């Protein structure tokens, strides 16, 4: 079995609809996708899921708990059910660009020391593009964005921790680090960061997959007390995060991506301005 996409269902049905459409457009057919609902989806979201399941080319499954157990416990249950498999946790408001999953898989294949791989995102904190640590606009053309990312060198620089708009988790690293800590954190965002820091403590790297891109409307929100719990358990993490944001070690990579993105969209822009040669050529004489 290939990489499994885990999608914990949220309450925003419009965002879920966009996410599922992007999954269909940018993910290889027959990729296993698990939509898991901790009793959160309302009637419209359930209708969106039912309609999608009828037509998706992906190998998709939907489960819904009759009674919620909490988002961290629910995601931990999903991860344990996928033990032995590589999994990518995808936020339910994420919009993956074409080729996103193939690029994440390639990141793992070329470096066995990577325990988690995070793609670029407009709202990706340390993985944000084009401006670090900001919520940037969602790119108008995700095809061009994917093309630009694919043209970057395969550097896979290290991040202070995983970022949870989309994160690929290595099965072996996940097993050795243990499951999510459902007792210390209220949000699965904070629990995944904690898991990535435990993997780093065991010697794996939390890497940026600079060749992949996943958009999102906004940054993840931690529950009350989550950041304090992370800071208490990992006292060097927040200073390292602040140093990363101030020192901006990915500046050159982001500038390279900006240049490649401009090159990717330029032919399309010129086509819009001037039309195609076929459309503007004069008619041949009779």
C-alpha positions as CSV (number, residue, x, y, z in Angstrom):
1,X,0.0,0.0,0.0
2,X,1.3,3.5,-0.8
3,X,1.1,6.6,1.3
4,X,-2.2,7.1,3.0
5,X,-3.8,10.5,3.1
6,X,-5.5,11.1,6.5
7,X,-8.1,13.9,6.5
8,X,-9.6,14.7,9.9
9,X,-13.0,16.3,9.1
10,X,-13.8,19.7,10.4
11,X,-16.9,21.9,10.5
12,X,-16.3,24.1,7.5
13,X,-18.2,22.4,4.6
14,X,-17.1,25.0,2.0
15,X,-13.4,24.5,2.8
16,X,-13.9,20.7,2.8
17,X,-15.5,20.9,-0.7
18,X,-12.4,22.9,-2.0
19,X,-10.1,20.5,-0.3
20,X,-11.7,17.4,-1.9
21,X,-11.8,19.0,-5.3
22,X,-8.1,19.8,-5.1
23,X,-7.3,16.3,-3.9
24,X,-9.0,14.8,-7.0
25,X,-7.2,17.2,-9.3
26,X,-3.7,16.9,-7.9
27,X,-3.4,13.4,-6.4
28,X,-2.7,10.1,-8.3
29,X,-5.8,8.0,-8.9
30,X,-6.3,5.1,-6.4
31,X,-4.3,6.9,-3.7
32,X,-5.8,5.7,-0.4
33,X,-7.6,8.6,1.4
34,X,-9.3,8.3,4.8
35,X,-11.9,10.9,5.7
36,X,-12.4,10.5,9.5
37,X,-15.2,12.4,11.2
38,X,-15.2,12.7,15.0
39,X,-18.9,13.5,14.9
40,X,-18.1,17.0,13.7
41,X,-19.5,17.2,10.1
42,X,-23.0,18.7,9.8
43,X,-25.6,17.6,7.3
44,X,-24.2,19.7,4.4
45,X,-20.6,18.5,5.0
46,X,-21.9,14.9,5.0
47,X,-23.7,15.6,1.7
48,X,-20.5,17.0,0.2
49,X,-18.6,13.9,1.3
50,X,-21.3,11.5,0.0
51,X,-21.3,13.2,-3.4
52,X,-17.5,13.2,-3.6
53,X,-17.3,9.5,-2.7
54,X,-19.5,8.7,-5.7
55,X,-17.2,10.2,-8.3
56,X,-13.6,10.5,-6.9
57,X,-10.9,8.5,-8.7
58,X,-9.1,8.1,-5.3
59,X,-9.5,5.0,-3.1
60,X,-11.5,6.8,-0.4
61,X,-13.2,5.8,2.8
62,X,-15.3,7.8,5.2
63,X,-15.9,6.9,8.8
64,X,-17.9,8.8,11.4
65,X,-18.0,8.3,15.1
66,X,-21.4,8.5,16.8
67,X,-19.8,10.2,19.8
68,X,-16.8,12.5,19.7
69,X,-13.7,11.5,21.6
70,X,-11.7,14.7,20.9
71,X,-9.6,15.6,18.0
72,X,-6.2,14.5,19.4
73,X,-7.5,11.1,20.5
74,X,-9.3,10.7,17.1
75,X,-6.2,11.4,15.0
76,X,-4.2,9.1,17.3
77,X,-6.7,6.4,16.6
78,X,-6.3,7.0,12.8
79,X,-2.5,6.9,13.0
80,X,-2.6,3.7,15.0
81,X,-4.9,2.1,12.5
82,X,-2.3,2.9,9.8
83,X,0.7,1.5,11.7
84,X,3.4,0.4,9.4
85,X,2.4,2.8,6.6
86,X,3.6,6.2,5.6
87,X,0.8,8.7,6.2
88,X,0.3,12.3,5.4
89,X,-2.0,14.3,7.7
90,X,-3.9,16.9,5.6
91,X,-5.8,19.8,7.2
92,X,-9.5,19.8,6.1
93,X,-9.1,23.4,4.8
94,X,-6.0,22.6,2.8
95,X,-5.8,22.9,-1.0
96,X,-3.0,20.7,-2.4
97,X,-1.3,21.8,-5.6
98,X,-0.8,19.2,-8.4
99,X,2.0,16.7,-7.7
100,X,2.1,17.4,-3.9
101,X,2.0,13.8,-2.8
102,X,4.5,12.5,-5.3
103,X,6.9,15.2,-4.2
104,X,6.5,14.4,-0.5
105,X,7.1,10.7,-1.2
106,X,10.2,11.6,-3.2
107,X,11.5,13.6,-0.3
108,X,11.3,10.5,2.0
109,X,12.8,8.3,-0.7
110,X,15.9,10.4,-1.1
111,X,16.7,10.9,2.6
112,X,16.0,8.2,5.2
113,X,16.9,10.6,8.0
114,X,13.7,12.7,7.3
115,X,11.0,11.8,9.9
116,X,8.5,14.5,8.7
117,X,8.2,16.4,5.5
118,X,6.2,19.6,5.2
119,X,5.4,21.4,1.9
120,X,5.4,25.1,1.3
121,X,2.1,27.0,2.1
122,X,0.9,30.5,1.9
123,X,0.0,30.2,5.6
124,X,2.8,27.9,6.6
125,X,4.6,29.8,9.4
126,X,8.2,28.6,9.0
127,X,7.2,27.0,5.7
128,X,5.4,30.1,4.4
129,X,5.8,31.6,0.9
130,X,6.5,34.2,-0.3
131,X,6.9,36.0,3.1
132,X,8.1,34.0,6.1
133,X,5.8,33.8,9.1
134,X,2.9,35.6,7.4
135,X,-0.5,34.6,6.1
136,X,0.0,35.2,2.4
137,X,-2.7,35.2,-0.3
138,X,-3.5,31.8,-1.8
139,X,-1.9,31.7,-5.3
140,X,-4.2,32.2,-8.2
141,X,-2.7,29.4,-10.3
142,X,-1.7,26.3,-8.3
143,X,-0.5,24.6,-11.5
144,X,2.1,27.3,-12.0
145,X,3.0,27.0,-8.3
146,X,3.5,23.3,-8.6
147,X,5.6,23.8,-11.7
148,X,7.8,26.3,-9.9
149,X,8.3,24.1,-6.8
150,X,9.2,21.1,-9.0
151,X,12.0,23.2,-10.7
152,X,13.7,23.9,-7.3
153,X,16.8,21.9,-6.3
154,X,16.0,19.0,-4.0
155,X,17.5,20.5,-0.9
156,X,15.0,19.5,1.9
157,X,16.2,22.0,4.5
158,X,15.5,21.4,8.2
159,X,12.6,23.1,10.0
160,X,12.3,23.7,13.8
161,X,9.3,21.3,13.7
162,X,6.6,19.9,11.4
163,X,4.0,22.4,10.2
164,X,0.5,21.0,10.1
165,X,-1.3,22.2,6.9
166,X,0.1,19.0,5.5
167,X,2.8,16.7,7.0
168,X,4.1,13.4,5.8
169,X,5.1,11.1,8.7
170,X,7.6,8.3,8.4
171,X,6.1,5.0,9.7
172,X,9.3,3.9,11.5
173,X,9.9,7.2,13.2
174,X,6.3,7.5,14.2
175,X,6.4,4.0,15.8
176,X,9.5,4.7,17.8
177,X,8.3,8.1,19.0
178,X,5.0,6.7,20.1
179,X,1.5,8.0,19.6
180,X,0.0,11.5,20.0
181,X,-0.2,12.9,23.5
182,X,-4.0,13.3,24.0
183,X,-3.6,14.2,27.7
184,X,-1.4,17.2,27.2
185,X,-2.8,18.9,24.1
186,X,-6.3,19.9,23.0
187,X,-5.5,20.4,19.3
188,X,-4.1,17.8,16.9
189,X,-2.0,20.7,15.5
190,X,0.0,21.0,18.8
191,X,0.0,17.2,19.2
192,X,1.6,16.7,15.8
193,X,4.2,19.4,16.6
194,X,5.0,17.5,19.8
195,X,5.3,14.2,17.9
196,X,7.7,15.8,15.4
197,X,9.9,17.1,18.2
198,X,10.0,13.6,19.7
199,X,11.1,12.2,16.4
200,X,13.8,14.9,16.2
201,X,14.9,13.9,19.7
202,X,15.4,10.3,18.3
203,X,17.6,11.6,15.4
204,X,15.1,12.2,12.6
205,X,14.8,15.5,10.7
206,X,11.8,17.6,10.3
207,X,12.3,18.8,6.7
208,X,10.8,21.3,4.3
209,X,9.9,19.6,1.0
210,X,10.6,22.6,-1.1
211,X,9.3,20.8,-4.2
212,X,5.7,20.6,-2.9
213,X,3.0,23.2,-2.2
214,X,-0.3,23.0,-0.3
215,X,-2.4,26.1,0.2
216,X,-4.6,27.0,3.1
217,X,-6.9,29.8,4.1
218,X,-5.2,30.5,7.4
219,X,-2.8,29.1,10.1
220,X,-3.8,26.4,12.4
221,X,-5.1,27.4,15.8
222,X,-3.9,25.9,19.0
223,X,-6.3,25.3,21.9
224,X,-5.8,27.2,25.2
225,X,-2.8,26.0,27.0
226,X,-1.3,24.1,24.0
227,X,1.6,26.5,23.3
228,X,2.4,26.7,27.0
229,X,2.5,22.9,27.2
230,X,4.8,22.7,24.2
231,X,7.1,25.3,25.7
232,X,7.2,23.5,29.0
233,X,8.0,20.1,27.5
234,X,10.4,21.5,24.8
235,X,12.0,24.6,26.3
236,X,14.4,25.1,23.4
237,X,11.7,24.9,20.7
238,X,10.2,28.4,20.9
239,X,13.6,30.1,21.0
240,X,14.7,28.1,18.0
241,X,11.4,29.0,16.3
242,X,11.9,32.7,17.0
243,X,15.5,32.5,15.8
244,X,14.4,30.8,12.6
245,X,11.8,33.5,11.9
246,X,14.3,36.3,12.6
247,X,17.3,34.8,10.9
248,X,15.3,33.6,7.8
249,X,17.6,30.8,6.7
250,X,15.2,30.0,3.8
251,X,15.4,33.5,2.3
252,X,17.4,32.4,-0.8
253,X,15.2,29.4,-1.4
254,X,12.1,31.5,-1.3
255,X,13.6,34.1,-3.6
256,X,14.5,31.3,-6.0
257,X,10.9,30.0,-5.9
258,X,9.6,33.6,-6.5
259,X,11.7,33.8,-9.7
260,X,10.6,30.3,-10.9
261,X,7.0,31.2,-10.1
262,X,7.2,34.4,-12.2
263,X,8.7,32.4,-15.1
264,X,5.9,29.8,-14.8
265,X,3.1,32.3,-15.0
266,X,4.7,34.6,-17.6
267,X,3.8,32.6,-20.7
268,X,0.2,32.4,-19.5
269,X,0.0,36.1,-18.8
270,X,1.4,36.9,-22.3
271,X,-1.1,34.6,-23.8
272,X,-3.9,36.4,-22.1
273,X,-2.6,39.8,-23.2
274,X,-1.8,39.0,-26.8
275,X,-3.7,35.9,-27.7
276,X,-2.3,32.8,-29.2
277,X,-0.5,32.9,-32.7
278,X,-3.3,30.8,-34.2
279,X,-5.9,33.2,-33.0
280,X,-4.2,36.4,-34.3
281,X,-2.8,35.1,-37.6
282,X,-4.4,36.6,-40.7
283,X,-6.5,34.4,-43.0
284,X,-4.6,33.0,-46.0
285,X,-5.6,34.5,-49.4
286,X,-8.3,32.6,-51.3
